[in-house]
């Protein structure tokens, strides 16, 4: 194989000359023709800036490429003029971004946007142009390309938009595709489709892919070669097989250990202490030293060199061939943390009985209701004390609305939310207020869930002022200090504002706020999906400890199956406003019955098993809850659909004491 | 009955200004007690732009306040037993301070620092001869023995006053440094060194330089204006500097009182419409859409004319011209406020619609916090930056609106000195050749400095109150 892209000592600085931020600091790697090279790392470690610097698209004038070489088949891109670069970008190196929503121009049709790229790079017009656009659209798996050519981005779903983005990238027939987190904003089933598509295109065209991702599982599925980035440097590279068998750098090891999995159910997850260091610090020793358990004295004093052996390389003092230090490191054991088992017979704390939340569709001058969006359409669920029930499903299936419906944050259309024999949706406002504190919520985005103009102590104090308990000012301060310490924050920061904290710390503050109300049920709405793996582990550990300490019941809304594996007692799978299957964790994960559950689990990328897996691929996307299909909502995408499925919605079938499925197959 | 040498007059706008001042003082006292409120204001004072604009604003406010203490002076009375009578003319403390400016009235236009009139006229040179030329001014340069001495005289005055001003400034600075070094327990050397090298916590160097600039400017202008018309005179010979200074109060009153009328309406309605939605939203939207579709000038004209009729029918309620003019000013503020709240209200409604769906508001509702507390704790503070920007932009807009309305004839009373009236009368003279430029320029400079200082100050304040731009402590 020949080297397509060779990057040597690439360095990009942002900001002042005297104390620059260095997101890309002497990065060297090379991508072979036709291979997939993955750049792996947490947020803020310089992955995206590296990709942008390759194309010289780094933000101007705040950042500048200070030195290094980017050679594309022998040609140094950094020496080219801007005009010459315009024929490299898109033509020889193309790029797709994380958010297809914002990468497409909303006022141009899909065909125009692809045509623009084609006309820029090739002398092509009229009939030929049209045919080429259709060809590109069908090559990225868009059904009915002749119609779609006139569609505008808002008429397409997220997965379709990402396909269009890929079509635009393919228009220039590039030799290298840079994919910056191409599936992070998409659902698992769609992610599987897009990853398959990328692999298929690679097979067909022999294009190389530079994949940027934070997701170990995606990398495991896609990459041929892996590089791990930390604080602006590559700390380890290896071919995929070697990497997933034996990781060398302590940071990479930690990343693996922090992943929640089924096997780690009986123990605490490993956390990486601290945060990624600020990139404007002048590092004296190793950049990871403060967070590393294996640090030795050298790590503090001299920056580690790059130790290369054939294909594998690592930047760590422990692998210095002149020294044998590795042996005296002992593996630290994780503290056990057993998930309590909850007897099924126990009386539930919270019961959802045929819960319905419909939103009216209003139209016309008089705002008449012309239809209903059935966001939640008859959900039955029970939650016992100290139990975790996970609600999984694709985005748009109504998971979050169920959470809001329980808390009465949206008006419940029908059915009942029963908490301790009280029907919450039938209470008056003042009666409801006295029950409010028992049910609390933790949101997905820790940046948006706290008022930016309140200090941490005000945020937590609000929960106490609203609740029924009457505490005086001193008692409140005492409790704030206690709560902050309980969730693992230093109480001296209580007068600071939320923006001074990192994402993980903010999520801790949100947990402290919820705890301040003395809740019995905690609704966790994707609490870790905005966080990095290492921080996610901290939050999951904390949630587990708190559950045992306060006997909390968790209603865990998520799309992340590995978190569910680690945390849940029972799982409910939701599809288009209804629960299609629910049961204990083992039953659902080990023997899923509903075709949708099977497909959902199959779509989750796995670390082990490699690329050769027998999988059920779902076609199409979630239909609109405003206009659900007749009969079983899933029949259009179901590989096992029968005639019956088109006429009626299946009734629940009881498979065991707590395993229930709604499908005609059973 | 006691015979005071003067009778205090409390105009309506005066009372409102005192109230406003009292509220601001109380606010300052309470802010000093709370550390988390004090911190952002401290950071305002720690920025150079903040202190510079604040000092300029304070100068304006000082002039405006001096102009807000009104009185009528006693008329000399032979028979002391009888009731004391007072002059019908209402004066302000400011008029006493700048008495020469007020009283040195020429016949007509004269350019800045001129010793002769701007227009030719017939006048008697001696007993037999009639001359048609530029007459000597009555007051300006009257102390000069010959007109050639004018520039040397001005030079000498500037030099001596600058020296005096610098000495005064030096004395002030030394006292300041000594007081500060005593408070901080350091020697005066260290304190001076720290200040000069710019290492002090507050930008004291900037403060002192600005103080020097202000002392120099004020004293020089004061010294020169005794003998000359620094900014010339207008059509009836009144000093333009005097007019400009008197206009400050009018501008400040229109800017602040209108905002006071507008703010409660805009904020309460905007938040209510955005937060409660439903029929409340509909009603408020209809109100402001209706109000917006009526031309503002018509409403203002109608209101001012109605007031005019009322004042003509009830002359007994208005003893002096000043009181009539003041009532008109107050009414103008109210009507301007009533017509100008809709824009801000609309912006606030939109922003509230967004905020009510924010996760922290949802979290607060899940905690069981009442609507009032959510509005107070979560919605209001996150709208304040919009309010602050709107207020400052409106402030300058209102000062300009006053000028336009005066032109239409529905602005402030013609007897009241305002930048609007100054510009309006100067407008007529722009077609003259040579042009009479000083009235317009003076009004422009005074307005410009005020509006610029207010904008800069608001900018700094907004930055200080935005937690995201604050440095992590």
Contacts between the chains, C-beta under 8 A, distances in Angstrom:
chain1	res1	chain2	res2	distance
A	404	B	362	7.6
A	407	B	366	4.9
A	409	B	362	5.6
A	409	B	365	6.0
A	409	B	366	6.4
A	432	B	368	7.7
A	433	B	368	4.4
A	433	B	370	7.7
A	434	B	368	7.7
A	436	B	366	6.5
A	436	B	367	6.2
A	436	B	368	3.2
A	437	B	367	6.8
A	437	B	368	6.2
A	439	B	366	7.1
A	440	B	366	6.2
A	440	B	367	7.4
A	441	B	362	7.4
A	441	B	363	6.4
A	441	B	366	5.1
A	443	B	359	4.4
A	443	B	362	7.5
A	443	B	363	6.9
A	445	B	359	6.4
A	448	B	358	6.2
A	448	B	359	4.7
A	448	B	360	7.1
A	449	B	359	4.0
A	449	B	360	5.5
A	449	B	363	5.8
A	450	B	360	5.3
A	450	B	363	8.0
A	451	B	360	4.6
A	451	B	377	7.1
A	451	B	378	5.2
A	451	B	381	7.3
A	451	B	382	7.0
A	452	B	382	7.3
A	452	B	467	5.3
A	452	B	468	6.5
A	453	B	381	4.2
A	453	B	382	6.1
A	453	B	467	5.9
A	454	B	377	7.1
A	454	B	381	7.8
A	455	B	36	6.6
A	458	B	377	8.0
A	462	B	364	6.5
A	462	B	367	6.5
A	462	B	369	6.5
A	462	B	377	6.8
A	463	B	367	5.1
A	465	B	369	7.6
A	465	B	373	7.9
A	466	B	364	7.5
A	466	B	367	4.3
A	466	B	368	4.5
A	466	B	369	4.4
A	466	B	370	8.0
A	466	B	373	7.7
A	467	B	367	7.1
A	467	B	368	6.9
A	495	B	36	6.8
A	496	B	472	7.6
A	496	B	473	6.8
A	497	B	467	4.2
A	497	B	470	7.2
A	498	B	467	7.9
A	499	B	467	5.9
A	499	B	468	5.2
A	500	B	472	4.5
A	500	B	473	7.6
A	510	B	363	7.6
A	513	B	363	7.0
A	513	B	367	7.9
A	517	B	367	5.6
A	517	B	368	8.0
